[in-house]
């Protein structure tokens, strides 16, 4: 199996290649979440709602009743799973894999870190013909998630040498993408909408052989407000054959918002909806969640330093709400001798990829990030999340907290909650508790946080 992304990290990071303008300006508009949920989609306005079969996704499946051999997967896939020490499917996989393998269109909702990526990786690799055409197209909202998902495909297809995986995203040179598409003939593409659409319009990307069309983090990509990319996704889908299988995945779709469901369903044919009925099931059970109440914004830095000294973490992500605060906090921690790196959309793509890999490779234990890091990214050793800034919405909170405690690991999440008149932190955490039916209590002074991890 060819690992094209290894070339990217070794060659293009050193070269500092500049993009030729193919990157969409929308691709990194994830640092600022819209505070409004209104707005109507053109897709919803032009078509009637597709009939659906609603299925409740039960999270109480007895794991001992199934293993990956039960799904009839290729021996090469089972071997790859065994190599990665995956023996029992997670509940989301028990529910989602049979539908995905059946060829039905699918909208799957499951909590962060529950194994949704494996559902579409395994089901599409099972169905592949391994020809010299693009068979699988996966659309994701950020470049870093594109790199991560491509690596997941490469790991699952370790014993399928006919698989050729490539990721496409803006911010780096497009010439290499054109060369690989023309001469290496990848049959699996993972990319962001802006770069994919630019290559499609430039006749460098041929989607006429696509059999599986995947939209990961679909609630973000199809969001009607700022940062949404529903039109780009629709154009890419229209370039694919009509008999393709469409699968969408999310952790935070609100099934009560009918307008959103219409936008998803218009892109699918008689889809199966596997939605979580109980909001509390969206919260990772391995994450212990707390707040630290402060009476003023100015008290945050001292309290943060205390927490970093007190909590026994492997790696920690500190979330802030703006690019400026991200850089300022990172500078402060480095001055205090706590080596950390920033991650935000104001950085160049070269810097972002370098920091992304430094943190993944455990070269740094502390990452200061905006919500660009809040979706889908999986770092195995992150055992602590600290919301230096409480997020603006409950959905953002859920995505942030989901960076730890993934795949039934243990983790801790602490939010610094300011109670002065200028802050809305208390209301946001109250909204989190009400929506997801959980409690975010005060962090006890005598709690041994080392035991949690």
Residue pairs with C-beta under 8 A, 6 or more apart in sequence:
1 154
1 157
1 158
1 160
1 161
1 163
1 164
1 165
2 164
2 165
2 184
3 154
3 165
4 164
4 165
4 166
4 167
4 180
4 184
4 186
5 147
5 150
5 151
5 154
5 165
5 166
5 167
7 176
8 167
8 172
8 176
8 353
9 353
9 357
12 172
12 173
12 176
12 350
13 350
13 353
13 354
16 350
17 172
17 173
17 176
18 173
19 170
19 171
19 172
19 173
19 174
19 349
20 173
20 174
20 175
22 170
22 174
22 194
22 195
22 198
22 199
22 202
23 169
23 170
23 171
23 194
23 195
23 198
24 170
24 192
24 193
24 194
24 195
24 197
24 198
24 229
24 232
25 194
26 193
26 194
26 227
26 228
26 229
26 232
27 141
27 142
27 143
27 169
27 170
27 171
27 192
27 193
27 194
27 195
28 142
28 143
28 345
28 372
29 226
29 227
29 345
30 141
30 142
30 220
30 227
30 345
30 371
30 372
30 374
30 375
31 322
31 323
31 344
31 345
31 370
31 371
31 372
32 226
32 227
33 227
33 371
33 391
33 392
33 393
33 395
33 396
34 223
34 225
34 226
34 227
35 392
35 393
36 225
37 225
37 257
39 224
39 225
40 224
40 259
41 222
41 224
41 230
41 259
41 262
41 263
42 230
42 231
43 230
43 234
43 262
43 263
43 266
43 267
44 259
44 262
44 263
44 266
47 266
49 261
49 262
49 265
49 266
50 265
50 266
50 268
50 269
50 270
50 271
51 270
52 265
52 270
52 271
52 272
52 273
53 270
53 271
53 272
53 273
54 273
54 275
55 95
55 99
55 272
55 273
55 274
55 275
56 275
56 277
57 91
57 92
57 95
57 108
57 109
57 110
57 274
57 275
57 276
57 277
57 281
58 91
58 95
59 91
59 276
59 278
59 281
60 91
61 91
61 94
61 95
63 88
63 89
63 90
63 91
63 94
64 88
66 88
66 89
66 94
67 87
67 88
67 89
68 77
68 78
68 81
68 86
68 87
68 88
68 89
69 78
71 89
71 97
71 98
71 101
71 122
72 101
73 81
73 122
73 126
74 125
74 126
74 160
76 157
76 158
76 159
76 160
77 122
77 125
77 126
77 156
77 159
77 160
79 158
79 159
80 155
80 156
80 157
80 158
80 159
81 87
81 156
83 158
84 155
86 118
89 97
89 115
90 114
90 115
90 118
90 407
90 408
91 110
91 114
92 108
92 110
92 111
92 114
92 115
92 116
92 119
93 115
93 118
93 119
95 108
95 110
95 274
96 106
96 108
96 110
96 116
96 119
96 274
97 119
97 122
97 123
99 106
99 108
99 272
99 274
100 106
100 108
100 119
100 120
100 122
100 123
100 124
100 247
101 123
101 126
101 127
103 127
103 245
104 245
104 270
104 271
104 272
105 245
105 246
105 247
105 268
105 269
105 270
105 271
105 272
106 246
106 247
106 248
106 268
106 271
106 272
106 274
107 218
107 247
107 248
107 249
107 250
107 253
107 264
107 265
107 268
107 271
107 272
107 273
107 274
107 275
108 116
108 119
108 247
108 248
108 249
108 250
108 274
109 249
109 250
109 251
109 252
109 253
109 255
109 274
109 275
109 276
109 282
110 116
110 249
110 251
110 274
110 276
111 251
111 276
111 281
111 282
111 283
111 284
111 402
112 251
112 282
112 284
112 398
112 399
112 401
112 402
112 403
112 406
113 284
113 378
113 402
113 405
113 406
113 407
114 284
114 406
114 407
115 407
116 216
116 249
116 251
117 149
117 152
117 216
117 249
118 152
118 156
119 247
119 249
120 138
120 212
120 214
120 216
120 247
120 249
121 149
121 152
121 153
121 156
122 156
123 212
123 247
124 135
124 136
124 188
124 212
124 214
125 153
125 156
125 157
125 160
125 163
127 211
127 212
127 245
128 135
128 136
128 160
128 162
128 163
128 187
128 211
129 135
129 211
130 160
130 162
130 163
130 187
131 187
131 209
132 185
132 187
133 185
133 187
133 206
133 208
133 209
134 186
134 187
134 188
134 189
134 205
134 206
134 207
134 209
134 210
135 187
135 188
135 209
135 210
135 211
135 212
136 153
136 187
136 188
136 189
136 210
136 211
136 212
136 214
137 189
137 191
137 196
137 207
137 210
137 212
137 213
137 214
137 236
137 240
138 149
138 153
138 188
138 189
138 190
138 191
138 214
138 216
139 191
139 192
139 193
139 196
139 213
139 214
139 215
139 216
139 221
139 233
139 236
140 146
140 149
140 190
140 191
140 192
140 216
140 217
140 221
140 376
141 192
141 216
141 217
141 220
141 221
141 229
141 375
141 376
142 192
142 372
142 375
142 376
143 169
143 170
143 171
143 192
143 349
143 352
143 353
144 352
144 353
144 356
144 372
144 373
144 377
145 216
145 217
145 375
145 376
145 377
146 167
146 168
146 169
146 190
146 191
146 192
147 167
147 169
147 353
147 356
148 376
148 377
148 378
149 167
149 190
149 216
149 376
150 165
150 166
150 167
150 188
150 190
153 163
153 165
153 188
153 190
154 163
154 165
157 163
157 165
157 188
162 187
163 187
163 188
164 184
164 185
164 186
164 187
164 188
165 186
165 188
165 189
165 190
166 177
166 180
166 181
166 184
166 186
166 188
166 189
166 190
167 189
167 190
167 191
168 177
168 189
168 190
168 191
168 192
168 195
168 196
168 199
168 205
169 191
169 192
169 194
169 195
170 192
170 194
170 195
170 198
170 349
171 348
171 349
171 352
172 349
172 350
174 195
174 198
174 199
177 195
177 199
177 204
178 199
178 204
180 186
181 199
181 204
181 205
182 204
189 196
189 205
193 221
193 229
193 232
193 233
193 236
194 229
194 232
196 205
196 232
196 236
197 232
197 235
197 236
199 205
200 207
200 235
200 236
200 239
207 236
207 239
207 240
208 239
208 240
208 241
209 241
210 240
210 241
210 244
211 241
211 244
211 245
212 244
212 245
212 247
213 236
213 237
213 240
213 244
213 245
213 246
213 247
214 246
214 247
214 248
214 249
215 221
215 222
215 233
215 246
215 247
215 248
215 249
215 267
216 248
216 249
216 376
217 249
217 250
217 251
217 375
217 376
218 248
218 249
218 250
218 253
218 264
219 250
219 252
219 253
219 260
219 395
220 227
220 228
220 375
221 228
221 229
221 230
221 233
222 228
222 229
222 230
222 233
222 260
222 263
222 264
223 230
224 230
224 259
224 263
230 263
233 267
234 267
237 246
237 267
246 267
246 268
246 269
246 271
248 264
248 267
248 268
251 282
251 398
251 399
251 402
252 282
252 395
252 398
252 399
253 260
253 261
253 264
253 275
254 260
255 261
255 275
265 271
276 282
278 437
279 435
279 436
279 437
280 436
280 437
280 438
282 398
282 436
283 289
283 398
283 401
283 436
283 438
284 401
284 402
284 404
284 405
284 406
284 411
285 405
285 408
286 405
286 408
286 409
286 410
286 411
287 385
287 401
287 402
287 404
287 405
287 410
287 411
287 412
287 413
288 410
288 411
288 412
288 413
288 452
289 401
289 412
289 413
289 414
289 415
289 438
289 439
289 440
290 412
290 413
290 414
290 415
290 440
290 441
290 442
290 443
290 447
291 414
291 415
291 416
291 417
291 429
291 440
291 441
291 442
291 443
292 303
292 307
292 414
292 415
292 416
292 417
292 442
292 443
293 417
293 419
293 442
294 300
294 303
294 416
294 417
294 418
294 419
295 418
295 419
295 420
296 418
296 420
297 418
297 420
297 422
297 423
300 388
300 416
300 418
301 332
303 416
304 318
304 386
304 388
304 416
305 336
305 338
307 386
307 414
308 316
308 338
308 366
308 386
310 449
311 384
311 412
311 414
311 449
311 450
311 453
312 449
312 450
312 453
313 365
313 383
313 384
313 412
313 453
314 365
314 381
314 382
314 383
314 384
314 453
315 359
315 362
315 365
315 366
315 367
315 379
315 381
315 382
315 383
315 384
316 365
316 366
316 367
316 382
316 383
316 384
316 385
316 386
317 367
317 368
317 369
317 373
317 379
317 382
317 384
317 385
317 386
317 400
317 403
317 404
318 329
318 340
318 366
318 367
318 368
318 369
318 386
318 388
319 369
319 370
319 371
319 373
319 374
319 385
319 386
319 387
319 388
319 389
319 391
319 400
320 326
320 329
320 368
320 369
320 370
320 388
320 389
321 370
321 371
321 389
321 391
321 392
322 370
322 389
323 344
323 345
323 346
323 370
325 388
325 389
326 342
326 343
326 344
326 368
326 369
326 370
327 342
327 344
327 346
329 368
329 388
330 340
330 341
330 342
330 368
333 339
333 340
333 366
333 368
334 340
338 366
339 364
339 365
339 366
340 364
340 365
340 366
340 367
340 368
341 355
341 358
341 359
341 364
341 366
341 367
341 368
342 355
342 367
342 368
342 369
343 352
343 355
343 356
343 359
343 367
343 368
343 369
343 370
343 372
343 373
344 369
344 370
344 372
345 370
345 372
347 355
355 364
355 367
358 364
359 367
359 379
360 379
362 381
367 373
368 388
371 391
371 396
371 399
371 400
373 403
374 396
374 399
374 400
374 403
375 399
377 403
378 403
378 406
379 403
382 403
382 404
382 411
383 404
383 409
383 410
383 411
383 412
383 453
384 404
384 411
384 412
384 413
384 414
384 453
385 400
385 401
385 403
385 404
385 411
385 412
385 413
385 414
386 413
386 414
386 415
386 416
387 397
387 400
387 413
387 414
387 415
387 416
388 416
389 416
390 397
390 415
390 416
390 417
390 418
390 423
390 424
390 425
390 428
390 429
391 397
391 400
391 428
392 424
392 428
393 428
393 431
394 428
394 431
394 432
394 435
394 436
397 415
397 428
397 429
397 432
398 432
398 436
400 413
401 413
404 411
404 412
404 413
405 411
405 413
410 452
410 453
411 452
411 453
412 449
412 452
412 453
414 443
415 425
415 429
415 440
416 425
417 423
417 425
417 426
417 429
418 425
419 425
419 426
429 440
432 438
432 440
433 439
433 440
